[in-house]
Amino acid sequence: MKEFVLLRLLDKAAAILKKNDGDYSQLRMILKVKLTLDSRNVPTLLSNKKDIESRNIPLLSMLIYGFMGLMISIFVWIPFQTFYKMNIVLGMIIFMILATMISDFSTVLLDVKDKNILLPRPIKEKTIKLAKTIHILYYLMRITLTLSGPTMIMCIFRYGSGFFLVLFLEMILICCLVMFLTSIFYYIILSLFDGEKLKDIINYFQIALMICMTIGYQFISRMFNISQINISFTPKWWNYLIPTTWFASPLAMLTEQKATGFYLGSTALAVVVPVLAFAIYIKFIMPYFEKNLQKLNNNEGKGNKGRRNSGLQRLVSEWLCPDRQERAVYNFTRDMISSERKLKLQLYPSLAFAFIMPLIFVFISFSHGSFVEAYKGLKTSSSFLSMYFGVAMASISVSFINRSEKFKGAWIYRAFPVEKPALILKGALKAFVFKYNIPLMTFLSIIYIFLYGVRIIPDVLLMLVNMLLLLLCFFKAANRQLPFSQDFSNMQQGTNASMSFLLMLVAGLMAALHFGAGFIPFGVTANIAVSAVITIIVWNYSFRTTWRDLETDS
């Protein structure tokens, strides 16, 4: 095992730790194992990368967090007063640290396996708790310094070394506050729900973090437009409840050379609250928190999860799948895509991208002229064709249907009394489309109709039909496996990328034909009819597949 920086630093403080604990060698060994396991865990932001060597994972994750910190540091150069822009900068840093703690570091903060392994051995519980606390603080400081490092470097050039020193001390206080807030969050969830619910909530945070990183850069290029806005600030009592104002106040006093009552009060809160919060965490929260961690082994309620709305789901499945075998696959697929956490972690950002990117294109038109003028312009504009970007992205998402963490169970397909796999493929595709694609595009269509008016209803219908056609073509060309039969690490990224690029070109061609049909009387209606006929033909052709045609590991 390699020697970690943290362990070398602890060796220098070994005498102090021995006085407080007496088992420094055990403490060091526990931390060494924990840090080694950390280096093998793939963080959320790297979860879609293939064949990452374990020794490169910490470096890659730090580079990504550093890049995010670099984007945040750009705000330092905005010509605002220090108090305003540091509220923005510190708010983003605190949000990213909290999101990372809840998404990626939950495996450490909520770890109960170490106690099961270590407590039966001659190791003091105090040593185990101290190792866990040091481990958490080390990880938290590493993430915090990586995210805030670019900002602190920018501040040296902008405001000098004194500003840097104050900001560095604030980052330590922010770590204490984040540690407290994260533990409170988990403590409340564990007190109210079982471990399965907590795992779902953690998954939602991971999805939210992926979505923020996927679409967040779209807004970076527009942030400089706000520099011409005149901002005024009048302190209110509720401003004292906002943590970013606590940490922005001492920085504002340094640069603005004024010490108002609000700045002094907020600065006091920036010191007192994090220190008290961390003390409360160590003294009171941590002992009760550790007791409630045993709930993570409780999976009650999981079996009842799939029974919600069972009556409506049964009617829908019977309508979509008259064949009993196909209906069984439909229900199975729906349950799988609803419960697979890793599948949702990779699928949901893609669907969010399909939903948000078309709206961003619409948003661009509102950046020119007044809001009223831009809104009126939409009523006669053809920019609703930007929805084809969402159509293409939603169609590409079907490539996830053959991925699963439980891919080794794909052998069960061979045990099905089915001569041809067409029923399996049909049932799985219908479940995926009606679970994700149809609701997503329907909601997006409603927004577009609200913005552009009822005149685009035929156009929206045409785009929905074209989505089904694109989806079928991509499903036939790119998916040569049974549903949930492949591991995520085996995703053929080169093949899928080329197919996705080709599908985007086809979607662009469809948009061009759609645009041209708009100039012909009843052109859009005729286009709907032609696309519907082609879709039916492709549907009948897409499932002429034999068992030999499918590539499975079963």
Buried (B, 14 or more C-beta within 10 A) or exposed (E): EEEBEBBEEBEEEEEEBEEEBEBBEBBBBBBBBBBEEBBEBBBBBBBBBEEBEEEEBBEBBBEBBBBBBBBBBBBBEBEBEBBBBBBBBBBBBBEBBBBBBBBBBBEBBBBEEBBEEBEEEEBBEEBBBBBBBBBBBBBBBBBBBBBBBBBBBBBBEBBEEEBBBBBBBBBBBBBBBBBBBBBBBBBEBBEEBBBBBBBBBBBBBBBBBBBBBBBEEBEEEEEEEEEEEEEEEEBEEEBBEEBBBBBBBBBBBBBEEEEEEBBEBBBEBBBEBBEEBBEBBBEEBBEEBBEBBEBBEBEEEBEEEBEEEEEEBEEBBEEBBEEEBBBBBBBBBBBBBBBBBBBBBBBBBBBBBBBBBBBBBBBBBBEEEEEEEBEEBBEEBEBBBBBBBBBBBBBBBBBBBBBBEEBEEBEEBEEEEBEEBBBBBBBBBBBBBBBBBBEBBEEBBEBBBEBBEEEBBBBBBBBBBBBBBBBBBBBBEBBBBBBBBBBBEEBBEEEBEEBBEBBBEBBBEBBEBBBEBBEEEEBBBEBBEBBBEBBEEBBEEBBEBEEEEBEBEB
